[in-house]
Amino acid sequence: MRIRRPTVVVLSTLLAATLGTVTAPSTALGQPASALQTAVAEPNQVSGLTVTQADGYATLAWTPVEGATDYQIERTPVDAGNVATGPAVVVGVWRPNRQINNESPTFADAGFSPGDRFQWRVRARFDTTAQPYSTPVSGTTLSPWGDPNVPGESLRTQWETTKAAQYTSDVEEYAYTAEVDRLSERVRVVEIGRTVLNRPINMLVFGYPTPPTTAQAVAATSPLAINCNVHGNEPGDREACLVLARKLAFGKDAKTVDLLSHTTVLIVPTINGDGRAANTRGNSTGQDLNRDYSLIRQPETAAYVRMLRDYRPVAGYDGHEYGNSTAGDLPMLPPRHQNVAKQIFDESMDMIEGHMYVQGAKDGWWACPYGCEGGSGVGLSEETILRNTLGLKNTVNSLLELRSSGGQTRPDEGNSANNRRRKTYSAFWTFSQFLDYHRASLPAIKQARSEAIEFQASNTGRLVFRGSRPIPLHPAPHPGEAGPRDDLPEPEMILDNAPCAYKLTEEQYNGARTDGPGGVGATVAQRIAAHGWKVVKAADGYYVPLAQPERGLIPLLLDAQGAEEWVDGQRVYPTSTGRHNGPLSVSGFTCISGGTVNGPVTVRPGAVFIATGTTISGPVSATGAAGFFLANSTVRGPVQISGTTNAVSLVDNRISGPVALSVNNTGSDVPLLAGNAVSGPLSCSLNSPAPTNLGVPNQVNGPRAGQCAAL
Ligand SMILES: [Zn+2]
């Protein structure tokens, strides 16, 4: 559909619906709130209350009362003289399972209209018996981010201007992002694809002073990516992304400038524009797109996966809402699929528990594992879910689920505007923390990613088609006391003996498919290309080796044992695992796994050579091969690869001689040279395209020349 500028809508009737619900007023209208305070502390009275303002929320902190069961947070609107202008309302209930350090209780009060002024009080309860309220603290909350008198900063979303009565429409989103793009040098808006109904899928690319101009240049900055809205009826995160976009585009604060000087931030506000416009979970075909990121049957998911291939974010967040009134504010979950490299799982867990839990306890937000509080059917191992797909692409990441209702701990959210503001600003907090985590932890993230790529390319260990890693529980009574279900793999979902490659027939590879919209889908060849896997065409079929960075994902789509596969590819097992004495001449297909070659290896024209965990006394030379893959291996001699026609990959090898890659003309396949230790010189010349290291540097003891000079 054509996207046009919107008609302006007047909202006075909708705004009337935003008045708050009222519970137990304890301050009469017009009475100075401060008159209620007592001069001398009463028994069990909360003391030390402080209120700190932030974007869309206020952090309350206080000194705990011995023996308290929980605390109630009361908020009263006041004028500049701290005279109440409305009823006092209990807006929050603090419980011990909110945060990991109970000795310093905090609560993020949110839901109010930013910029309004309030008085807060906190009281302890012993069981249900209320104790005296604290001395009140008053403050003016922060107005929506951005000076209304500064161009750019003054932009506001439809959601903001209607005070959360309306979500930002598609046309308003396009107009807003176009204005952000026009007014800020730091932003480039890229259309990464179109929805089934032809809505643009935009991505905002942020850098300082300007964003890198190509996807490849962005990838070199170890970017991070936020996917804001895949389920169209879960809009809270998307509004946070749009406000965050304004702050990143125009914020002059040192933290924003520092972040964007060191990396690139990628924000996709709405991958599912059709579903958002219709307020449906799925896209216009009814497909749940968060069950399609591996299969990429839909144009929306295919667009996102191609973006991942080209921009290569090292870390990600995926925004959702969760219809569970008893969960925490911010359920989160790492990629759990057991084929995800342990390094990626561990670093994702560290981001959640080491960063989000810790910062949440400071700022008053309740992060917890998704799937806690009776959610045993959610947060499992489907590789079709972006969280797991990203993990299988070696990206540190988490799901974010905004608790959709106020629940028992936020009793003022019967008012839908208050509820929407709490959700959106809790997402704003999470995404801002995600930026902080990335800035502080990038060396650890890159290390995890490098080790994960090397592990995957080594093609070692069993394959699991479905099944999750357990999420160890955080010590009670803190977040995690009721964690997500274990979801261990069933025996029929495990393959202990991993093949070397899958072989596809012409029909499997290039044949027409009927699993896309309207029965017209991209071919397996096109989907493999979207994921960025290497494929070698040989006389007898198309080989997809497992010695690749996405080794954990490949079998899930090409093996008959996969739970949701594309095709039943033929498992091709290693042709050699033992010792070979003397020269080895390779023609046709050869795969060595854990072998030893006592002699030189010569790969003949048109041959496919794959070796993992193998020791070769060398030299190794390949001239005109169809495909050459070497991973986790040792070569005691020089390696020369030239004239390869389909694919070249050398990952995590120790090579004692010189390494030379020349005149490899591999079409769309980018030769991969990553994580190798080379004792001789490394030179690359006349390869098309030029080799990459995917951010995993090689250690070279000697000069580097030509296209490999920076690898
Ligand atoms: Zn969702």
Boltz pocket constraint, residues with backbone or C-beta under 6 A from the ligand:
constraints:
  - pocket:
      binder: B
      contacts: [[A, 231], [A, 234], [A, 319], [A, 320], [A, 321]]
      max_distance: 6.0
